[in-house]
Amino acid sequence: MSEPNKQYTGDGSDSYIEAARKSAEAVKQIGQSASAATGTETAANAASAAQASMESGKAAAEIATGTAAGGSAGAVISAAWALRHTLFKVLVTICLFLLFIITMIVSLPAIVFNGIFHTDPASVDPGSPTEMFAIYEEQASTVSSCVTAGYDYAKAETERVITDGGYDDALSKEATIDHGLVSADYDACYILAAYSVSMGQKNAATQDLRNKLTAVAPLMFPVTYEIKETIVTIPAENAGDEPTEETVQYVQCTIQTFDVSVILPAFSVDPDTPYGQFNVRTGDVIESMATALKRTLYGVMADGKVPPITDVDLTAFLENLTCSPARKELMRAALSLVGRVPYFWGGKSAPGWNDEWNTPRLVTSAGSGSTGTLRPYGLDCSGYTDWVYKTALGHSLHSGSWSQWDNSEAITESDLLPGDLGFLDKPGAVAVNHMLLYAGTDASGKKLWVHCSSGAGGVALNSPTYVKYYRRVTGVDLEHMPISSPVE
């Protein structure tokens, strides 16, 4: 079983979530005003900080340092926190934490977070999941199935064009250009945000979302075609006869990539109109909400389009690492795939570059919303970590979180070195696990992890906050292993 990028709440945060549920309705209008006034960046940062605090179980004092909001607000908070009165600090902590929780509630799509915070109790489905990632995966799966239906419609349309026009079937099918087959050019977070905004954060329902997306499915992957002719040779029917030539018409159909412009009309949204009573463009609110959702889910922006690391940047990164040559080779291999290989549920590979990556393949591993759909082939999280070790050092970690846990030993956070493993949780403790490779720290001291993430759309280098367990691979001496040549 493969393991997509997941985060889970519940480690000491339940009381905060319950408090947020009870207070959300009472302060919703105030929170909306604050969210509209603070702008997209602050709202997204606040949402990320609140989620990070809940996941880590740390005191809300971290939020009070001002690092989430930044700017003048952050400076004021930091100055206030410098005061010595303990009671004052406690009050500031509580107020700020609630403010960020409220901001998170009103700036995130209701279709995802209503089931947790009950900001619109009348539309809560009692049978739906109550855990953040489970809800998101359910809604993202709904979006995925609707997009798949749109792609299926486009394929059927090419068949109709060929049949109705009486064109040569074999030549026409051979000439078909299918850009939609490998298209992942839709953003589930954006679609969920657009739907929630269209509903005014009220009465958001999965079936309604499905119905509206299904209505525009025929428009998702436009089909264009061009009539062509070719001369074919017709074999002789009788011995001694000469073969003949015949001009045959065929049609070259092109299935275009996903047309994101159909999303807003699907929900009857005009992006240029004001949102609610605020002087804010509806389009900007959608973008802000999608950004906040991504940062809340993954701690970073993740739009499925991670830029590749250049050779120059990769060399500079390796030169700044203080570790053994073997660990540097692990990082060379790991970073070489950033932005180049997509996430694929159940994806594994032999060492070295795989020419099948980024080509369409059916997802056959069970347990994912993508199961049974065509996706660009790539790696899942354990397939990626195994590939890195095999490619760099010829040492297999084997696939799956259980195997990689068993082939490693526990270390402390302070012991981390590039190439060590991080785990979301112990195998079996969560429904779906995730593992990452430690890559050092950035200029500000944040821990960097390189991993194959469903949220980022593939291999990414970022600073997720959900890593709970740190482990070092056994059976290989990373400190003294000789390295003969760089990884290609």
Summary of the structure (lengths in Angstrom):
residues: 488
radius of gyration: 26.0
end to end distance: 28.8
largest distance: 107.7
contacts: 1578
relative contact order: 0.12
helix: 46%
strand: 14%
